[in-house]
Amino acid sequence: METASDGRAALEKVAVVRPAAVITDVVMPVMNGLELVRALRIEWPEMPVIVLTAHNSLDVLVIATRQGAYACLTKPADLAKLKAVLASALAETRRETTAP
């Protein structure tokens, strides 16, 4: 597992590490999580991105989904639910990359 202090650092780290998935918060300095989702979709459209937010807002959910987030969860995130969503995202990505 890798971490980054802000969205720009996360984008740079993804370019080097190439993780199977990204979990991001919405509120971050330099580049927020929604901007990060948009940038990741451009460079790595197959990479699942899960967005965490403290704001239980339909607006954030809609924006995150439109930007290409795999899922948007409210903080504090239920660890079991986060693990299940991550497992589902990774399984779906594996199916898409191995499909003929």
N, CA, C and O of each residue as an XYZ file, in Angstrom:
400
protein
N       0.840     -1.172      0.000
C       0.000      0.000      0.000
C       0.890      1.240      0.000
O       1.867      1.320      0.745
N       0.541      2.187     -0.832
C       1.247      3.460     -0.937
C       0.304      4.572     -0.508
O      -0.914      4.425     -0.608
N       0.850      5.676     -0.034
C       0.046      6.835      0.327
C       0.650      8.082     -0.303
O       1.815      8.096     -0.701
N      -0.169      9.129     -0.386
C       0.289     10.419     -0.897
C      -0.391     11.514     -0.095
O      -1.513     11.342      0.380
N       0.289     12.633      0.052
C      -0.222     13.715      0.888
C      -1.244     14.603      0.184
O      -1.989     15.334      0.838
N      -1.282     14.542     -1.139
C      -2.256     15.345     -1.878
C      -2.511     14.700     -3.235
O      -1.845     13.735     -3.612
N      -3.473     15.239     -3.956
C      -3.861     14.655     -5.234
C      -2.768     14.659     -6.279
O      -2.608     13.683     -7.011
N      -2.012     15.742     -6.361
C      -0.929     15.814     -7.346
C       0.140     14.762     -7.048
O       0.628     14.087     -7.955
N       0.500     14.629     -5.761
C       1.484     13.617     -5.364
C       0.947     12.218     -5.658
O       1.701     11.333     -6.063
N      -0.342     12.022     -5.456
C      -0.952     10.716     -5.746
C      -0.853     10.390     -7.228
O      -0.520      9.265     -7.602
N      -1.140     11.370     -8.066
C      -1.060     11.163     -9.511
C       0.362     10.808     -9.934
O       0.565      9.924    -10.766
N       1.328     11.489     -9.369
C       2.729     11.192     -9.683
C       3.119      9.800     -9.205
O       3.843      9.080     -9.893
N       2.636      9.424     -8.025
C       2.969      8.113     -7.472
C       2.323      6.992     -8.296
O       2.938      5.949     -8.521
N       1.089      7.213     -8.740
C       0.403      6.212     -9.563
C       1.190      5.960    -10.845
O       1.266      4.822    -11.309
N       1.767      6.996    -11.414
C       2.537      6.845    -12.651
C       3.738      5.931    -12.469
O       4.163      5.268    -13.414
N       4.281      5.893    -11.271
C       5.453      5.071    -10.987
C       5.055      3.689    -10.477
O       5.574      2.676    -10.947
N       4.146      3.650     -9.531
C       3.796      2.408     -8.832
C       2.800      1.556     -9.619
O       2.856      0.327     -9.567
N       1.887      2.207    -10.349
C       0.819      1.533    -11.095
C       0.017      0.575    -10.206
O       0.027     -0.635    -10.436
N      -0.674      1.107     -9.199
C      -1.454      0.253     -8.306
C      -2.647     -0.363     -9.032
O      -3.052      0.108    -10.095
N      -3.196     -1.407     -8.451
C      -4.370     -2.051     -9.027
C      -5.611     -1.192     -8.856
O      -6.554     -1.301     -9.641
N      -5.622     -0.333     -7.830
C      -6.763      0.539     -7.560
C      -6.281      1.731     -6.737
O      -5.192      1.706     -6.163
N      -7.101      2.767     -6.690
C      -6.803      3.956     -5.895
C      -7.993      4.257     -5.007
O      -9.141      4.215     -5.451
N      -7.712      4.561     -3.749
C      -8.730      5.032     -2.808
C      -8.334      6.449     -2.440
O      -7.213      6.687     -1.989
N      -9.249      7.391     -2.629
C      -8.922      8.790     -2.385
C     -10.009      9.496     -1.596
O     -11.180      9.119     -1.641
N      -9.605     10.510     -0.884
C     -10.539     11.391     -0.209
C     -10.919     12.484     -1.197
O     -10.196     12.727     -2.162
N     -12.039     13.138     -0.964
C     -12.428     14.250     -1.822
C     -11.616     15.489     -1.471
O     -11.080     16.157     -2.355
N     -11.527     15.793     -0.188
C     -10.866     17.026      0.244
C      -9.377     16.767      0.464
O      -8.976     16.068      1.394
N      -8.576     17.349     -0.419
C      -7.122     17.255     -0.326
C      -6.532     18.556     -0.846
O      -7.162     19.247     -1.647
N      -5.332     18.893     -0.397
C      -4.697     20.095     -0.940
C      -4.180     19.855     -2.358
O      -4.077     18.716     -2.813
N      -3.867     20.922     -3.026
C      -3.265     20.955     -4.356
C      -4.222     20.461     -5.442
O      -4.548     21.219     -6.355
N      -4.666     19.238     -5.368
C      -5.609     18.652     -6.326
C      -6.599     17.832     -5.511
O      -6.196     16.913     -4.797
N      -7.892     18.149     -5.608
C      -8.849     17.396     -4.795
C      -9.127     16.023     -5.403
O      -8.696     15.724     -6.517
N      -9.839     15.209     -4.668
C     -10.098     13.839     -5.088
C     -10.890     13.715     -6.377
O     -10.674     12.784     -7.153
N     -11.805     14.646     -6.611
C     -12.588     14.598     -7.847
C     -11.715     14.950     -9.054
O     -11.876     14.376    -10.130
N     -10.803     15.884     -8.871
C      -9.850     16.204     -9.938
C      -8.906     15.029    -10.178
O      -8.523     14.752    -11.315
N      -8.540     14.348     -9.108
C      -7.687     13.164     -9.231
C      -8.396     12.071    -10.011
O      -7.792     11.438    -10.876
N      -9.662     11.842     -9.718
C     -10.428     10.833    -10.458
C     -10.416     11.164    -11.946
O     -10.161     10.296    -12.780
N     -10.687     12.405    -12.268
C     -10.722     12.832    -13.671
C      -9.361     12.600    -14.349
O      -9.307     12.098    -15.471
N      -8.279     12.961    -13.677
C      -6.936     12.767    -14.244
C      -6.609     11.287    -14.412
O      -6.025     10.888    -15.419
N      -6.984     10.481    -13.432
C      -6.728      9.038    -13.523
C      -7.515      8.412    -14.667
O      -7.002      7.522    -15.345
N      -8.744      8.854    -14.897
C      -9.563      8.309    -15.982
C      -8.904      8.570    -17.334
O      -9.000      7.750    -18.247
N      -8.236      9.715    -17.456
C      -7.575     10.048    -18.719
C      -6.362      9.150    -18.949
O      -6.193      8.600    -20.038
N      -5.525      9.002    -17.934
C      -4.282      8.238    -18.072
C      -4.465      6.730    -17.939
O      -3.850      5.962    -18.679
N      -5.295      6.307    -17.013
C      -5.495      4.880    -16.731
C      -6.985      4.594    -16.579
O      -7.468      4.405    -15.463
N      -7.710      4.561    -17.685
C      -9.171      4.411    -17.615
C      -9.642      3.103    -16.988
O     -10.772      3.023    -16.506
N      -8.804      2.092    -16.986
C      -9.199      0.796    -16.423
C      -8.982      0.717    -14.915
O      -9.475     -0.214    -14.277
N      -8.259      1.666    -14.330
C      -7.931      1.619    -12.905
C      -9.139      2.046    -12.065
O      -9.617      3.172    -12.203
N      -9.637      1.156    -11.194
C     -10.765      1.556    -10.345
C     -10.340      2.577     -9.289
O      -9.274      2.471     -8.684
N     -11.210      3.568     -9.088
C     -10.969      4.600     -8.093
C     -12.167      4.656     -7.158
O     -13.308      4.805     -7.596
N     -11.891      4.535     -5.874
C     -12.933      4.613     -4.846
C     -12.740      5.934     -4.117
O     -11.642      6.247     -3.658
N     -13.805      6.696     -4.016
C     -13.763      8.019     -3.410
C     -14.398      7.968     -2.030
O     -15.482      7.413     -1.848
N     -13.705      8.556     -1.063
C     -14.238      8.681      0.291
C     -14.566     10.141      0.548
O     -13.810     11.030      0.157
N     -15.692     10.390      1.205
C     -16.076     11.759      1.505
C     -16.747     11.848      2.869
O     -17.489     10.951      3.269
N     -16.481     12.925      3.565
C     -17.135     13.176      4.855
C     -18.482     13.838      4.637
O     -19.289     13.933      5.562
N     -18.726     14.290      3.434
C     -19.959     14.994      3.112
C     -20.957     14.020      2.498
O     -20.777     13.563      1.370
N     -21.998     13.712      3.240
C     -23.023     12.808      2.731
C     -23.896     13.596      1.762
O     -25.039     13.933      2.070
N     -23.348     13.881      0.602
C     -23.988     14.763     -0.357
C     -24.217     14.036     -1.670
O     -23.317     13.393     -2.212
N     -25.417     14.148     -2.160
C     -25.743     13.552     -3.446
C     -24.918     14.206     -4.554
O     -24.556     13.551     -5.532
N     -24.623     15.500     -4.398
C     -23.809     16.210     -5.399
C     -22.436     15.559     -5.553
O     -21.970     15.339     -6.671
N     -21.792     15.253     -4.430
C     -20.465     14.635     -4.485
C     -20.555     13.261     -5.134
O     -19.718     12.910     -5.965
N     -21.558     12.488     -4.761
C     -21.750     11.159     -5.341
C     -21.932     11.246     -6.854
O     -21.306     10.496     -7.604
N     -22.780     12.152     -7.294
C     -23.050     12.300     -8.730
C     -21.791     12.749     -9.469
O     -21.456     12.200    -10.519
N     -21.097     13.741     -8.925
C     -19.881     14.237     -9.577
C     -18.824     13.143     -9.641
O     -18.202     12.936    -10.683
N     -18.621     12.443     -8.530
C     -17.624     11.366     -8.504
C     -17.954     10.296     -9.540
O     -17.066      9.818    -10.245
N     -19.207      9.927     -9.630
C     -19.628      8.909    -10.587
C     -19.435      9.408    -12.021
O     -18.946      8.674    -12.879
N     -19.817     10.642    -12.267
C     -19.640     11.197    -13.613
C     -18.172     11.320    -13.997
O     -17.825     11.200    -15.171
N     -17.315     11.557    -13.018
C     -15.877     11.649    -13.289
C     -15.284     10.272    -13.553
O     -14.177     10.166    -14.079
N     -16.013      9.215    -13.192
C     -15.532      7.865    -13.466
C     -15.142      7.059    -12.246
O     -14.509      6.012    -12.378
N     -15.510      7.526    -11.050
C     -15.209      6.757     -9.838
C     -15.977      5.443     -9.849
O     -17.129      5.384    -10.281
N     -15.337      4.411     -9.377
C     -16.002      3.106     -9.268
C     -17.074      3.158     -8.187
O     -18.162      2.608     -8.355
N     -16.761      3.823     -7.074
C     -17.703      3.940     -5.959
C     -17.363      5.172     -5.150
O     -16.248      5.689     -5.213
N     -18.343      5.637     -4.389
C     -18.161      6.770     -3.494
C     -18.757      6.371     -2.148
O     -19.948      6.072     -2.056
N     -17.927      6.367     -1.105
C     -18.357      5.951      0.228
C     -18.243      7.114      1.204
O     -17.343      7.947      1.097
N     -19.163      7.156      2.153
C     -19.147      8.205      3.169
C     -18.236      7.806      4.316
O     -18.235      6.658      4.760
N     -17.448      8.793      4.795
C     -16.577      8.574      5.951
C     -17.364      8.833      7.228
O     -18.300      9.632      7.216
N     -17.018      8.193      8.300
C     -15.976      7.172      8.341
C     -16.457      5.918      7.616
O     -17.561      5.429      7.856
N     -15.620      5.418      6.742
C     -15.989      4.259      5.932
C     -16.018      3.001      6.785
O     -15.145      2.776      7.623
N     -17.023      2.202      6.557
C     -17.111      0.885      7.177
C     -16.055      0.014      6.506
O     -16.107     -0.202      5.295
N     -15.099     -0.485      7.283
C     -13.969     -1.221      6.714
C     -14.423     -2.448      5.922
O     -13.877     -2.730      4.855
N     -15.408     -3.174      6.427
C     -15.899     -4.355      5.712
C     -16.497     -3.947      4.363
O     -16.278     -4.619      3.355
N     -17.246     -2.851      4.348
C     -17.849     -2.387      3.095
C     -16.765     -1.913      2.125
O     -16.835     -2.198      0.930
N     -15.769     -1.195      2.632
C     -14.675     -0.732      1.787
C     -13.932     -1.917      1.174
O     -13.619     -1.908     -0.016
N     -13.652     -2.930      1.983
C     -12.978     -4.128      1.474
C     -13.820     -4.818      0.405
O     -13.286     -5.267     -0.609
N     -15.127     -4.905      0.623
C     -16.018     -5.552     -0.337
C     -16.063     -4.778     -1.656
O     -16.023     -5.375     -2.732
N     -16.146     -3.454     -1.568
C     -16.169     -2.625     -2.772
C     -14.843     -2.746     -3.519
O     -14.828     -2.862     -4.745
N     -13.745     -2.721     -2.794
C     -12.431     -2.861     -3.416
C     -12.294     -4.225     -4.096
O     -11.819     -4.308     -5.229
N     -12.704     -5.283     -3.415
C     -12.637     -6.628     -4.002
C     -13.483     -6.704     -5.267
O     -13.060     -7.302     -6.257
N     -14.657     -6.114     -5.247
C     -15.533     -6.112     -6.411
C     -14.897     -5.338     -7.566
O     -14.939     -5.783     -8.713
N     -14.313     -4.191     -7.263
C     -13.661     -3.387     -8.295
C     -12.500     -4.141     -8.930
O     -12.345     -4.137    -10.152
N     -11.691     -4.785     -8.108
C     -10.549     -5.532     -8.629
C     -10.996     -6.737     -9.450
O     -10.403     -7.038    -10.486
N     -12.039     -7.429     -8.992
C     -12.557     -8.583     -9.739
C     -13.111     -8.137    -11.086
O     -12.890     -8.794    -12.104
N     -13.824     -7.028    -11.089
C     -14.386     -6.517    -12.338
C     -13.273     -6.106    -13.311
O     -13.365     -6.364    -14.511
N     -12.243     -5.479    -12.794
C     -11.114     -5.083    -13.629
C     -10.409     -6.300    -14.218
O     -10.020     -6.296    -15.386
N     -10.248     -7.340    -13.405
C      -9.614     -8.563    -13.906
C     -10.453     -9.197    -15.016
O      -9.906     -9.671    -16.012
N     -11.771     -9.208    -14.850
C     -12.645     -9.779    -15.874
C     -12.528     -8.984    -17.173
O     -12.481     -9.564    -18.258
N     -12.480     -7.657    -17.060
C     -12.401     -6.811    -18.258
C     -11.071     -6.963    -18.977
O     -11.021     -6.919    -20.207
N      -9.993     -7.142    -18.223
C      -8.677     -7.252    -18.867
C      -8.407     -8.645    -19.427
O      -7.530     -8.805    -20.277
N      -9.139     -9.647    -18.969
C      -8.924    -11.003    -19.476
C      -9.986    -11.424    -20.481
O      -9.888    -12.499    -21.072
N     -11.017    -10.573    -20.684
C     -12.061    -10.916    -21.633
C     -11.490    -10.848    -23.049
O     -10.661     -9.992    -23.358
N     -11.954    -11.778    -23.915
C     -11.448    -11.794    -25.307
C     -11.903    -10.587    -26.093
O     -11.566    -10.453    -27.269
